[in-house]
Amino acid sequence: MTQVWKGDAVIPVTRVQAGPCLVTQVKNSDKDGYQAVQVGYGAKKEKNMTKPVKGHLKKAGKLAGQKEKTDLRYVREFRLDKNGRSEKAEVKMGDIIDVTTFKVGDVIKVTGTSKGKGFQGVVKRHGFSGQKATHGNKDQLRMPGSIGATEPAHVFKGMRMPGHMGNAKSTTTNLEVIQIDEENNILYIRGSVPGARNSLVMVQGPGELKVAVPEVKAEPVVEPAVEVVKDEDVKPVEKVKTESETVNAEVKAEPAAEEAKTVDVKPAEEVKAENKTEEKAK
């Protein structure tokens, strides 16, 4: 738990990670005999899942637009026709439910598994006051006392006695949503909720069940680049023509190729005579 400030008041709250949850199945009265919405949350290793569960969740994952397999850790149902109510679910398989279905000020109830406390006496388990510490009492401070008359000769059902405490389904009602963190899918609920840290809870509230609408990012519109030309940079047409004519004239005036260089070539007889004189000199 933590606390939230509202003005000068300090409100004790419990932070609950509420989703995102995947709708894995929608049950109706015609096919299943009752109306309910089945949702899944969390993730687990694929090797620890059975093949029927893999196929059941894989179908819901494809409808949700997920290419990979959906390995959900928890799968629970929320009844819609309980206590004589006749409601219709506007959700379908593959929808995503997150904290956007709640709003600040909603009165909700939270169901979870309470902490296990082992074998406890009647003072801690049922809130008995115990016996008096004086006037003849000895070692009877936390004893339950008499459990009934001797004539029935048995203990009636429902008698509050010592026994196993906790580790059972528990529901806390009339809780209020104080704050919502939509970015991290966290609900700030006033007061405490049943269960230990990192345990699973079911949050229920009145009203219509809303589905998270995925954000569709619009593609940016690329406008063509337009070059702005000043009036000073615009030249008259006649001037442009004259400049282009001078450029062509300069190109034509350049030599097409370099002149071939002349090389003095001696006759063959003179070359032979020179070679003979060199041999004689050697």
N, C-alpha and C positions, 0 to 999 in steps of 0.2 A: 504494500500500500504506500501511498504518498499523500501529498496535500496540495490543494489548489486554493489560491487567494482570490476572493471576489470582494473587492473593496477592502474593508477592515475585517471581514469574516474569513476564517480558515475552514475549508471543507475537506474532511478526510475522504479520499477516493481510492479506488482500485483500478489499476490499468489492465485492460483486457485487449488482447490481440484478436480483433474480430475480422477474420478473413484475410485475403479474399477466399471465398468458398465457391466451389463448383457444383452446380446442380447436376447430379448424376442420374436422377430419375424423378418423374412426376407420376404419382399413383392416383387413380380415379376409382369411383365406386363401381363402375361397370366391370372393370377388368380385375381390380384387386380387392374390392369390397369395402374400401375406405379411401378417403382423400388425404394425401400427404405429399410432402416435398422432401426428397432425399438429397442431402448435400454432403460434400466431402471437403476435408481440410487437412493440411499438413502433407508430409512426404515420408516415404519409407523405402527401404531397399527392395528392388524388384524380386530378388531371390526369396524374400520372406512372404510373397504373395502367391495365392493359388491361381490357377489358370482361369477358372470362372470369374474371379474378381478382376483379373487383368483384362479380360474381354469386356466385362461390364463397364469398367472405367475408361477403357480405350475408346469406346464409342462416344462417350460423353466428351472426352478430350478432343476428338476430331471435330465435333460440332462446335467446340469452343475455339477452334482455330489453332490448336496446339499440334504441331507436327510430331513431337515426341510423345511417348507413352505417359499417361497420367498415373503416377503411383501415389495415391492418396493414403494417408495414415489412418484417418478417422472417417467413418461414414455413418451419419445419423439421420433420423427422420423427424419431421415436424408435422404433427397431425393438424388437419384443417377442419375436420368435422367433429371435434371433440366438444362435449357439453352441449350437444344439440345445435351447434352452429353449422350452417351450411355455407361454406365459402368456396370460391373457385380460385385456383392459383393462376395468376397471369404470367407465370414464368414457364420456361420450357427447358428441356435437357440441353446442357451446354452453356447456360447463362451463368454469369458471375455475380455473386452477392458480396458486398463489402459494407463498410460503415456508412455509406451514403443512404442506406435504407433507414437510418435513424436520424434524429435531430435532437438538438439540445432541449432538455425539458421533458423528454419522453419518460413515462413510468413503465419499467420493465420488470421481468422476473428472471432470475439466473438459477439454472439447475446444474448441479455438479456432484462429485463424490467427495464427501467430507473427509477430513483427516482421520486416520485410524489412531485411536488412543489405547487400544488393548482392553484388558479387563479392569473395570473401574467400579467403585462403590456407589452407593445411592446419593451421597452428597455431591459428587462431581457429575454423575450420570444424570440424575433427576433433580438436583438442586435441593435435596433435603437439608434441613437446618441442623440435624443431629440432636443428641440428647444433652441434658444439662450437665454441667461440669461439677456440680455440688449436690448436697443433700442425698448422700448415699450412693451416687453413681460412681462406678469404677470401671474404667476401660470401655465405656459405652458412648464415647463422644460422637463417633461417626457410624454408629449402628443404626439399622433401619427400624428396629422395634418390632412390635407384633405385626404379623402378616394375616391375621384373621382368627375367627373362632375355631374351636376344636370340633364342633359338631359336623361341619361338612367333611372333615378329615382329608381335605386336599387343598391345593393352592389354586385359586381362580386364575383364569387366563387374563393376561394384561396386567398382572400385579407388578408394580414397579420395584424391581430388585436389582442387586448387583449383576453385572454381566459385561459382554463385549460392547464397546462404545466406539462410534465412528466407523469410517470406511463403508458408508452407506449413501444411497442417493438422497440428496437434500436440495430443497428449493427455497430460495430467499425472494420474497415478493416486495413490491412497493419500493423498488430501487429507482433512482433518478439518474439520467444521463446529464452530467455536468459539462463535459467538454468532449469534442471530437477532433481527432488528428487524422484528417483524410489522407494526408501524404503517407503516413505509416500504418494506416488502418488500426488505430488504437481508440478505444472507448474509455473515458474517465467516468466511472460509476461511483456514485455516492455510497459510502459504507463498505462493508466487507462482503465477499461472496464465498460460497462453500468451495472447499478444495485447497490443495497446497499449490505452491508455485509450479508453473509449467504443467498444470493439470488441465484437463479438457472441461469446458463449461458450455452450456447451451443458453443463449440469450434470446428471450422471446418478448415481444411487445405488441400492443394493439396497432391496428392500422393496416394499410396496404403494403405488401412486400414489394419493394422496389429493386430493380436490377441495375447494376452498374453499366452505364453506356460507355463503350470504349471511345477514346478520343481519336478523331480522324484528322490527321494533320494535312492541311491543304498544301499542295505543291506551289512553290513560289512562282509567280508569273514573271518571266524574263522579258523585259521590254527591249526593243531594238535600240542600239546605241545611235544617238543622233549627235552629229558634230555641229556645234554652233560656230558660224562664220560671221565675223564682223564685217561691216560695210567697208572698212578701210582695206581689208585683205582682198576684196573683190576687185579684179582688174577689168578694164574695158575690153571688149571683144577685139577691136583693131590692134591694141597693144599686144594681146596674147598672140595674134596671128603673126605679127612682125617678129616677136621673140622666137616663135617656132621656126620661121623662115631663116633667121640667122643661125640657129642651131643646126639646121640641115645644111646650110652653106659651109659651116665649119667642119662638119662631118665629111662632106664631099672634098674639101680642100686637103684633107689628110692623105698622105701617100698610101697606096693600097698595099704595097709591100716594100721591104728594104732592097736597095740596089745591091746587086751581086758584086762582091769584091774581086778585083783582078789579081791573078797570081802569075808571076813570071815562070814560064815553062822553057827549059833548055832543050836543045836538040839532043837526040840520042847519041850522035857521034862525039859531041863534046863531053858527055857524061862518061863514055868509055875511055876516052883519052885521059881524063882526070884519074880514073881508077887505075890505069896502067902506070902512070907516073907515081902514084902513091905506092904501088907494089914494088917498083924499082927502088924507091927511096928506102923501103924497109929492108 
